[in-house]
Amino acid sequence: MTPNNGILSGKGGLALDGGKETLTNHQAYTGDTTVGQSGDLTLTGSLAGALVNGGHSTLQDGSAVTGTVTNTSTGSLEAHNAQLSNVTTAGTLLLDRGTNVSGKLAATRYSPVRH
């Protein structure tokens, strides 16, 4: 399913345990989107539910996650011009220009970038 130009809806969630997946458009399902350690998700649309990232996720081009965003200790999350709410991270997090976080932004592990 790469890329998935369709729209998924319903109460279920999506688990990406391995491989690469691209989601575009507004994904209307309300369950969690879970990315496992071997998973690689690119989002250019929006998610109605939560995102739990333990692999690699890239949110770009005006993408949005309505539910909470959790980036686990094994996760690497990049957000470029994205809209997020209530972000908690223990992994690698890059919030690039144009990205907005509404609600809380919490890090359970912090390593400052030195220039």
N, C-alpha and C positions, 0 to 999 in steps of 0.2 A: 504493500500500500504506500509506496513512496513516489511522488507526493499524493496526499489524499485531498482532492479538491472537493469532496463531498462533505455533507454536514451530518454529523453523528448526533443523535438525540436520545433522550430517555433517562432513566434513573441509574443506569450502570456506569461503570468507570472504564478506563483504558489503562492497561498495564503493558509497558514496553520493557521487556526484560533483556533484550539484546537487539542489535541491528540499528538501522537508522529509520526515522519516520519524520515526515514533514506534514504538519497540519496547517491548513489555510482556512479561510472563512470563519464564521462564528460557529464553534462547536457547542451545541446546546445540551449535551448530556450533563447531568448534575453530579455524577460521581467523581471520585478522584482520578487524576491522571498521574500514574506512578511510573517513573523512569528508573529502572534498575541499573546496577553498576556497569553493565555492558551495553546499556541503551544510550541512544543519541537522538534527541528530539529537537527539531527546529519548528518554532511556532511563528507564523506570520499572520495568524488570525486571532481568535480569542477563545478562552475556555470559560465556561459558566461555573465549573467546579474548582476544586483545589488542585494544586500541583505539588507533588512530592518527588523531589529530584535526588536520586542517588547515583546518577550517571553524569551525562553531559547534556545540558539543555541550552539552546540559544533562542531568545525571544527577540524578535526584530520587526522593523517596519510597521510600527504602530500596534503591535500585538498587545493583548490584555489578558490578565488572569483575574477574574472576579473573586474567586475564593482565595483562601490563604495559600502562601507559597512557602514550602519548607525545603531547604537545601541541606541534605544530610552531610555527615563528615566525609563521605566518599563522593559527594556531588560537586560539580563545576557548573555554575549558572552564569550566563552572560545575558544582559538585558540591554538592548539598543533601541532607544525610542519606544519604550514599552510602558504600560500602565499596570502597576502591581498593587496589591493590598496585603497588609500584614505579613511581612517577610521575616522568617527566622532562618538563620544560616549557621552551620557548623563547618561548612566546606568553603570552597573558593567562590567568591561572588564578585562580579564586575557589573556595576551600574553605570552605563555610558550616558553620554549627553542625550537629553530628551526623555530620559526615564523618570517617571514619577512613582513614588510609593505613598499610598494613602494608608493611614493606620500606623502600625508599629513597624520598625525595622530593628531587629534584635540579632546580635551575633553571640553565639556561645563560645566562639573561639576567635581571637582577633590577632592578626599580624599586620602591622602597618607597612605600607609601601614606602620605601625610602628612595628619594631621587638623588 
